[in-house]
Amino acid sequence: MTEFIERMSLDDLDFGDERYSGDSDPFTPAKLLGVAALGAAVALSGYYIYSSLDSEKKASLRDNAIHFFQEMISDGKKE
């Protein structure tokens, strides 16, 4: 068989892919608002937990984050 005929026969097959049944738009207003609300809730809870820490733990967490990002930046410059 030629390549064209093989492609034509594969186009006629039904693989039963039902992942996209119904609404195929991933950016509907309801989905966007849901993701925004979830992100806001996670950010607010993270800020609440961070603000309830004592100053020593805050400083340690801040230093660890700064060290982590400095390593990530320096590793990116080596490549």
Phi and psi restraints in degrees (range 20) as a CNS / XPLOR table:
assign (resid 1 and name C) (resid 2 and name N)
       (resid 2 and name CA) (resid 2 and name C) 1.0 -82.1 20.0 2
assign (resid 2 and name N) (resid 2 and name CA)
       (resid 2 and name C) (resid 3 and name N) 1.0 164.2 20.0 2
assign (resid 2 and name C) (resid 3 and name N)
       (resid 3 and name CA) (resid 3 and name C) 1.0 -62.0 20.0 2
assign (resid 3 and name N) (resid 3 and name CA)
       (resid 3 and name C) (resid 4 and name N) 1.0 -37.6 20.0 2
assign (resid 3 and name C) (resid 4 and name N)
       (resid 4 and name CA) (resid 4 and name C) 1.0 -63.5 20.0 2
assign (resid 4 and name N) (resid 4 and name CA)
       (resid 4 and name C) (resid 5 and name N) 1.0 -43.6 20.0 2
assign (resid 4 and name C) (resid 5 and name N)
       (resid 5 and name CA) (resid 5 and name C) 1.0 -66.8 20.0 2
assign (resid 5 and name N) (resid 5 and name CA)
       (resid 5 and name C) (resid 6 and name N) 1.0 -37.4 20.0 2
assign (resid 5 and name C) (resid 6 and name N)
       (resid 6 and name CA) (resid 6 and name C) 1.0 -63.8 20.0 2
assign (resid 6 and name N) (resid 6 and name CA)
       (resid 6 and name C) (resid 7 and name N) 1.0 -42.2 20.0 2
assign (resid 6 and name C) (resid 7 and name N)
       (resid 7 and name CA) (resid 7 and name C) 1.0 -64.0 20.0 2
assign (resid 7 and name N) (resid 7 and name CA)
       (resid 7 and name C) (resid 8 and name N) 1.0 -40.5 20.0 2
assign (resid 7 and name C) (resid 8 and name N)
       (resid 8 and name CA) (resid 8 and name C) 1.0 -63.6 20.0 2
assign (resid 8 and name N) (resid 8 and name CA)
       (resid 8 and name C) (resid 9 and name N) 1.0 -40.1 20.0 2
assign (resid 8 and name C) (resid 9 and name N)
       (resid 9 and name CA) (resid 9 and name C) 1.0 -71.6 20.0 2
assign (resid 9 and name N) (resid 9 and name CA)
       (resid 9 and name C) (resid 10 and name N) 1.0 -30.8 20.0 2
assign (resid 9 and name C) (resid 10 and name N)
       (resid 10 and name CA) (resid 10 and name C) 1.0 -73.0 20.0 2
assign (resid 10 and name N) (resid 10 and name CA)
       (resid 10 and name C) (resid 11 and name N) 1.0 -30.2 20.0 2
assign (resid 10 and name C) (resid 11 and name N)
       (resid 11 and name CA) (resid 11 and name C) 1.0 -67.4 20.0 2
assign (resid 11 and name N) (resid 11 and name CA)
       (resid 11 and name C) (resid 12 and name N) 1.0 -26.4 20.0 2
assign (resid 11 and name C) (resid 12 and name N)
       (resid 12 and name CA) (resid 12 and name C) 1.0 -81.8 20.0 2
assign (resid 12 and name N) (resid 12 and name CA)
       (resid 12 and name C) (resid 13 and name N) 1.0 -11.8 20.0 2
assign (resid 12 and name C) (resid 13 and name N)
       (resid 13 and name CA) (resid 13 and name C) 1.0 -75.9 20.0 2
assign (resid 13 and name N) (resid 13 and name CA)
       (resid 13 and name C) (resid 14 and name N) 1.0 145.7 20.0 2
assign (resid 13 and name C) (resid 14 and name N)
       (resid 14 and name CA) (resid 14 and name C) 1.0 -110.8 20.0 2
assign (resid 14 and name N) (resid 14 and name CA)
       (resid 14 and name C) (resid 15 and name N) 1.0 112.7 20.0 2
assign (resid 14 and name C) (resid 15 and name N)
       (resid 15 and name CA) (resid 15 and name C) 1.0 -87.8 20.0 2
assign (resid 15 and name N) (resid 15 and name CA)
       (resid 15 and name C) (resid 16 and name N) 1.0 -1.6 20.0 2
assign (resid 15 and name C) (resid 16 and name N)
       (resid 16 and name CA) (resid 16 and name C) 1.0 67.8 20.0 2
assign (resid 16 and name N) (resid 16 and name CA)
       (resid 16 and name C) (resid 17 and name N) 1.0 33.4 20.0 2
assign (resid 16 and name C) (resid 17 and name N)
       (resid 17 and name CA) (resid 17 and name C) 1.0 -79.6 20.0 2
assign (resid 17 and name N) (resid 17 and name CA)
       (resid 17 and name C) (resid 18 and name N) 1.0 106.7 20.0 2
assign (resid 17 and name C) (resid 18 and name N)
       (resid 18 and name CA) (resid 18 and name C) 1.0 -108.4 20.0 2
assign (resid 18 and name N) (resid 18 and name CA)
       (resid 18 and name C) (resid 19 and name N) 1.0 22.3 20.0 2
assign (resid 18 and name C) (resid 19 and name N)
       (resid 19 and name CA) (resid 19 and name C) 1.0 -66.9 20.0 2
assign (resid 19 and name N) (resid 19 and name CA)
       (resid 19 and name C) (resid 20 and name N) 1.0 -31.1 20.0 2
assign (resid 19 and name C) (resid 20 and name N)
       (resid 20 and name CA) (resid 20 and name C) 1.0 -108.4 20.0 2
assign (resid 20 and name N) (resid 20 and name CA)
       (resid 20 and name C) (resid 21 and name N) 1.0 30.7 20.0 2
assign (resid 20 and name C) (resid 21 and name N)
       (resid 21 and name CA) (resid 21 and name C) 1.0 -72.1 20.0 2
assign (resid 21 and name N) (resid 21 and name CA)
       (resid 21 and name C) (resid 22 and name N) 1.0 143.3 20.0 2
assign (resid 21 and name C) (resid 22 and name N)
       (resid 22 and name CA) (resid 22 and name C) 1.0 84.9 20.0 2
assign (resid 22 and name N) (resid 22 and name CA)
       (resid 22 and name C) (resid 23 and name N) 1.0 -129.9 20.0 2
assign (resid 22 and name C) (resid 23 and name N)
       (resid 23 and name CA) (resid 23 and name C) 1.0 -77.8 20.0 2
assign (resid 23 and name N) (resid 23 and name CA)
       (resid 23 and name C) (resid 24 and name N) 1.0 120.7 20.0 2
assign (resid 23 and name C) (resid 24 and name N)
       (resid 24 and name CA) (resid 24 and name C) 1.0 -99.8 20.0 2
assign (resid 24 and name N) (resid 24 and name CA)
       (resid 24 and name C) (resid 25 and name N) 1.0 -1.7 20.0 2
assign (resid 24 and name C) (resid 25 and name N)
       (resid 25 and name CA) (resid 25 and name C) 1.0 -86.9 20.0 2
assign (resid 25 and name N) (resid 25 and name CA)
       (resid 25 and name C) (resid 26 and name N) 1.0 114.6 20.0 2
assign (resid 25 and name C) (resid 26 and name N)
       (resid 26 and name CA) (resid 26 and name C) 1.0 -76.9 20.0 2
assign (resid 26 and name N) (resid 26 and name CA)
       (resid 26 and name C) (resid 27 and name N) 1.0 -8.1 20.0 2
assign (resid 26 and name C) (resid 27 and name N)
       (resid 27 and name CA) (resid 27 and name C) 1.0 -113.0 20.0 2
assign (resid 27 and name N) (resid 27 and name CA)
       (resid 27 and name C) (resid 28 and name N) 1.0 46.5 20.0 2
assign (resid 27 and name C) (resid 28 and name N)
       (resid 28 and name CA) (resid 28 and name C) 1.0 -74.4 20.0 2
assign (resid 28 and name N) (resid 28 and name CA)
       (resid 28 and name C) (resid 29 and name N) 1.0 153.7 20.0 2
assign (resid 28 and name C) (resid 29 and name N)
       (resid 29 and name CA) (resid 29 and name C) 1.0 -57.6 20.0 2
assign (resid 29 and name N) (resid 29 and name CA)
       (resid 29 and name C) (resid 30 and name N) 1.0 -36.4 20.0 2
assign (resid 29 and name C) (resid 30 and name N)
       (resid 30 and name CA) (resid 30 and name C) 1.0 -65.5 20.0 2
assign (resid 30 and name N) (resid 30 and name CA)
       (resid 30 and name C) (resid 31 and name N) 1.0 -41.9 20.0 2
assign (resid 30 and name C) (resid 31 and name N)
       (resid 31 and name CA) (resid 31 and name C) 1.0 -67.4 20.0 2
assign (resid 31 and name N) (resid 31 and name CA)
       (resid 31 and name C) (resid 32 and name N) 1.0 -41.6 20.0 2
assign (resid 31 and name C) (resid 32 and name N)
       (resid 32 and name CA) (resid 32 and name C) 1.0 -64.1 20.0 2
assign (resid 32 and name N) (resid 32 and name CA)
       (resid 32 and name C) (resid 33 and name N) 1.0 -42.9 20.0 2
assign (resid 32 and name C) (resid 33 and name N)
       (resid 33 and name CA) (resid 33 and name C) 1.0 -66.7 20.0 2
assign (resid 33 and name N) (resid 33 and name CA)
       (resid 33 and name C) (resid 34 and name N) 1.0 -36.3 20.0 2
assign (resid 33 and name C) (resid 34 and name N)
       (resid 34 and name CA) (resid 34 and name C) 1.0 -64.6 20.0 2
assign (resid 34 and name N) (resid 34 and name CA)
       (resid 34 and name C) (resid 35 and name N) 1.0 -44.1 20.0 2
assign (resid 34 and name C) (resid 35 and name N)
       (resid 35 and name CA) (resid 35 and name C) 1.0 -67.1 20.0 2
assign (resid 35 and name N) (resid 35 and name CA)
       (resid 35 and name C) (resid 36 and name N) 1.0 -39.8 20.0 2
assign (resid 35 and name C) (resid 36 and name N)
       (resid 36 and name CA) (resid 36 and name C) 1.0 -64.0 20.0 2
assign (resid 36 and name N) (resid 36 and name CA)
       (resid 36 and name C) (resid 37 and name N) 1.0 -42.0 20.0 2
assign (resid 36 and name C) (resid 37 and name N)
       (resid 37 and name CA) (resid 37 and name C) 1.0 -66.2 20.0 2
assign (resid 37 and name N) (resid 37 and name CA)
       (resid 37 and name C) (resid 38 and name N) 1.0 -40.3 20.0 2
assign (resid 37 and name C) (resid 38 and name N)
       (resid 38 and name CA) (resid 38 and name C) 1.0 -64.5 20.0 2
assign (resid 38 and name N) (resid 38 and name CA)
       (resid 38 and name C) (resid 39 and name N) 1.0 -44.0 20.0 2
assign (resid 38 and name C) (resid 39 and name N)
       (resid 39 and name CA) (resid 39 and name C) 1.0 -63.0 20.0 2
assign (resid 39 and name N) (resid 39 and name CA)
       (resid 39 and name C) (resid 40 and name N) 1.0 -40.3 20.0 2
assign (resid 39 and name C) (resid 40 and name N)
       (resid 40 and name CA) (resid 40 and name C) 1.0 -65.3 20.0 2
assign (resid 40 and name N) (resid 40 and name CA)
       (resid 40 and name C) (resid 41 and name N) 1.0 -40.1 20.0 2
assign (resid 40 and name C) (resid 41 and name N)
       (resid 41 and name CA) (resid 41 and name C) 1.0 -65.2 20.0 2
assign (resid 41 and name N) (resid 41 and name CA)
       (resid 41 and name C) (resid 42 and name N) 1.0 -41.3 20.0 2
assign (resid 41 and name C) (resid 42 and name N)
       (resid 42 and name CA) (resid 42 and name C) 1.0 -66.2 20.0 2
assign (resid 42 and name N) (resid 42 and name CA)
       (resid 42 and name C) (resid 43 and name N) 1.0 -42.5 20.0 2
assign (resid 42 and name C) (resid 43 and name N)
       (resid 43 and name CA) (resid 43 and name C) 1.0 -64.7 20.0 2
assign (resid 43 and name N) (resid 43 and name CA)
       (resid 43 and name C) (resid 44 and name N) 1.0 -42.1 20.0 2
assign (resid 43 and name C) (resid 44 and name N)
       (resid 44 and name CA) (resid 44 and name C) 1.0 -65.2 20.0 2
assign (resid 44 and name N) (resid 44 and name CA)
       (resid 44 and name C) (resid 45 and name N) 1.0 -41.8 20.0 2
assign (resid 44 and name C) (resid 45 and name N)
       (resid 45 and name CA) (resid 45 and name C) 1.0 -68.7 20.0 2
assign (resid 45 and name N) (resid 45 and name CA)
       (resid 45 and name C) (resid 46 and name N) 1.0 -36.5 20.0 2
assign (resid 45 and name C) (resid 46 and name N)
       (resid 46 and name CA) (resid 46 and name C) 1.0 -64.4 20.0 2
assign (resid 46 and name N) (resid 46 and name CA)
       (resid 46 and name C) (resid 47 and name N) 1.0 -41.1 20.0 2
assign (resid 46 and name C) (resid 47 and name N)
       (resid 47 and name CA) (resid 47 and name C) 1.0 -65.8 20.0 2
assign (resid 47 and name N) (resid 47 and name CA)
       (resid 47 and name C) (resid 48 and name N) 1.0 -39.6 20.0 2
assign (resid 47 and name C) (resid 48 and name N)
       (resid 48 and name CA) (resid 48 and name C) 1.0 -63.1 20.0 2
assign (resid 48 and name N) (resid 48 and name CA)
       (resid 48 and name C) (resid 49 and name N) 1.0 -44.3 20.0 2
assign (resid 48 and name C) (resid 49 and name N)
       (resid 49 and name CA) (resid 49 and name C) 1.0 -64.8 20.0 2
assign (resid 49 and name N) (resid 49 and name CA)
       (resid 49 and name C) (resid 50 and name N) 1.0 -43.3 20.0 2
assign (resid 49 and name C) (resid 50 and name N)
       (resid 50 and name CA) (resid 50 and name C) 1.0 -63.8 20.0 2
assign (resid 50 and name N) (resid 50 and name CA)
       (resid 50 and name C) (resid 51 and name N) 1.0 -40.6 20.0 2
assign (resid 50 and name C) (resid 51 and name N)
       (resid 51 and name CA) (resid 51 and name C) 1.0 -70.9 20.0 2
assign (resid 51 and name N) (resid 51 and name CA)
       (resid 51 and name C) (resid 52 and name N) 1.0 -21.6 20.0 2
assign (resid 51 and name C) (resid 52 and name N)
       (resid 52 and name CA) (resid 52 and name C) 1.0 -86.1 20.0 2
assign (resid 52 and name N) (resid 52 and name CA)
       (resid 52 and name C) (resid 53 and name N) 1.0 -7.1 20.0 2
assign (resid 52 and name C) (resid 53 and name N)
       (resid 53 and name CA) (resid 53 and name C) 1.0 -75.1 20.0 2
assign (resid 53 and name N) (resid 53 and name CA)
       (resid 53 and name C) (resid 54 and name N) 1.0 154.3 20.0 2
assign (resid 53 and name C) (resid 54 and name N)
       (resid 54 and name CA) (resid 54 and name C) 1.0 -77.4 20.0 2
assign (resid 54 and name N) (resid 54 and name CA)
       (resid 54 and name C) (resid 55 and name N) 1.0 168.1 20.0 2
assign (resid 54 and name C) (resid 55 and name N)
       (resid 55 and name CA) (resid 55 and name C) 1.0 -64.4 20.0 2
assign (resid 55 and name N) (resid 55 and name CA)
       (resid 55 and name C) (resid 56 and name N) 1.0 -32.0 20.0 2
assign (resid 55 and name C) (resid 56 and name N)
       (resid 56 and name CA) (resid 56 and name C) 1.0 -67.1 20.0 2
assign (resid 56 and name N) (resid 56 and name CA)
       (resid 56 and name C) (resid 57 and name N) 1.0 -42.8 20.0 2
assign (resid 56 and name C) (resid 57 and name N)
       (resid 57 and name CA) (resid 57 and name C) 1.0 -69.7 20.0 2
assign (resid 57 and name N) (resid 57 and name CA)
       (resid 57 and name C) (resid 58 and name N) 1.0 -35.7 20.0 2
assign (resid 57 and name C) (resid 58 and name N)
       (resid 58 and name CA) (resid 58 and name C) 1.0 -62.5 20.0 2
assign (resid 58 and name N) (resid 58 and name CA)
       (resid 58 and name C) (resid 59 and name N) 1.0 -45.5 20.0 2
assign (resid 58 and name C) (resid 59 and name N)
       (resid 59 and name CA) (resid 59 and name C) 1.0 -64.1 20.0 2
assign (resid 59 and name N) (resid 59 and name CA)
       (resid 59 and name C) (resid 60 and name N) 1.0 -41.4 20.0 2
assign (resid 59 and name C) (resid 60 and name N)
       (resid 60 and name CA) (resid 60 and name C) 1.0 -63.9 20.0 2
assign (resid 60 and name N) (resid 60 and name CA)
       (resid 60 and name C) (resid 61 and name N) 1.0 -44.3 20.0 2
assign (resid 60 and name C) (resid 61 and name N)
       (resid 61 and name CA) (resid 61 and name C) 1.0 -63.9 20.0 2
assign (resid 61 and name N) (resid 61 and name CA)
       (resid 61 and name C) (resid 62 and name N) 1.0 -42.5 20.0 2
assign (resid 61 and name C) (resid 62 and name N)
       (resid 62 and name CA) (resid 62 and name C) 1.0 -63.9 20.0 2
assign (resid 62 and name N) (resid 62 and name CA)
       (resid 62 and name C) (resid 63 and name N) 1.0 -43.3 20.0 2
assign (resid 62 and name C) (resid 63 and name N)
       (resid 63 and name CA) (resid 63 and name C) 1.0 -64.5 20.0 2
assign (resid 63 and name N) (resid 63 and name CA)
       (resid 63 and name C) (resid 64 and name N) 1.0 -41.3 20.0 2
assign (resid 63 and name C) (resid 64 and name N)
       (resid 64 and name CA) (resid 64 and name C) 1.0 -63.3 20.0 2
assign (resid 64 and name N) (resid 64 and name CA)
       (resid 64 and name C) (resid 65 and name N) 1.0 -41.3 20.0 2
assign (resid 64 and name C) (resid 65 and name N)
       (resid 65 and name CA) (resid 65 and name C) 1.0 -65.9 20.0 2
assign (resid 65 and name N) (resid 65 and name CA)
       (resid 65 and name C) (resid 66 and name N) 1.0 -42.9 20.0 2
assign (resid 65 and name C) (resid 66 and name N)
       (resid 66 and name CA) (resid 66 and name C) 1.0 -63.5 20.0 2
assign (resid 66 and name N) (resid 66 and name CA)
       (resid 66 and name C) (resid 67 and name N) 1.0 -43.3 20.0 2
assign (resid 66 and name C) (resid 67 and name N)
       (resid 67 and name CA) (resid 67 and name C) 1.0 -63.4 20.0 2
assign (resid 67 and name N) (resid 67 and name CA)
       (resid 67 and name C) (resid 68 and name N) 1.0 -41.8 20.0 2
assign (resid 67 and name C) (resid 68 and name N)
       (resid 68 and name CA) (resid 68 and name C) 1.0 -60.9 20.0 2
assign (resid 68 and name N) (resid 68 and name CA)
       (resid 68 and name C) (resid 69 and name N) 1.0 -47.9 20.0 2
assign (resid 68 and name C) (resid 69 and name N)
       (resid 69 and name CA) (resid 69 and name C) 1.0 -70.6 20.0 2
assign (resid 69 and name N) (resid 69 and name CA)
       (resid 69 and name C) (resid 70 and name N) 1.0 -32.4 20.0 2
assign (resid 69 and name C) (resid 70 and name N)
       (resid 70 and name CA) (resid 70 and name C) 1.0 -64.3 20.0 2
assign (resid 70 and name N) (resid 70 and name CA)
       (resid 70 and name C) (resid 71 and name N) 1.0 -39.4 20.0 2
assign (resid 70 and name C) (resid 71 and name N)
       (resid 71 and name CA) (resid 71 and name C) 1.0 -65.9 20.0 2
assign (resid 71 and name N) (resid 71 and name CA)
       (resid 71 and name C) (resid 72 and name N) 1.0 -40.7 20.0 2
assign (resid 71 and name C) (resid 72 and name N)
       (resid 72 and name CA) (resid 72 and name C) 1.0 -63.8 20.0 2
assign (resid 72 and name N) (resid 72 and name CA)
       (resid 72 and name C) (resid 73 and name N) 1.0 -39.9 20.0 2
assign (resid 72 and name C) (resid 73 and name N)
       (resid 73 and name CA) (resid 73 and name C) 1.0 -69.7 20.0 2
assign (resid 73 and name N) (resid 73 and name CA)
       (resid 73 and name C) (resid 74 and name N) 1.0 -43.2 20.0 2
assign (resid 73 and name C) (resid 74 and name N)
       (resid 74 and name CA) (resid 74 and name C) 1.0 -68.1 20.0 2
assign (resid 74 and name N) (resid 74 and name CA)
       (resid 74 and name C) (resid 75 and name N) 1.0 -33.8 20.0 2
assign (resid 74 and name C) (resid 75 and name N)
       (resid 75 and name CA) (resid 75 and name C) 1.0 -67.7 20.0 2
assign (resid 75 and name N) (resid 75 and name CA)
       (resid 75 and name C) (resid 76 and name N) 1.0 -34.5 20.0 2
assign (resid 75 and name C) (resid 76 and name N)
       (resid 76 and name CA) (resid 76 and name C) 1.0 -68.9 20.0 2
assign (resid 76 and name N) (resid 76 and name CA)
       (resid 76 and name C) (resid 77 and name N) 1.0 -31.7 20.0 2
assign (resid 76 and name C) (resid 77 and name N)
       (resid 77 and name CA) (resid 77 and name C) 1.0 -75.4 20.0 2
assign (resid 77 and name N) (resid 77 and name CA)
       (resid 77 and name C) (resid 78 and name N) 1.0 -24.2 20.0 2
assign (resid 77 and name C) (resid 78 and name N)
       (resid 78 and name CA) (resid 78 and name C) 1.0 -73.6 20.0 2
assign (resid 78 and name N) (resid 78 and name CA)
       (resid 78 and name C) (resid 79 and name N) 1.0 -28.6 20.0 2
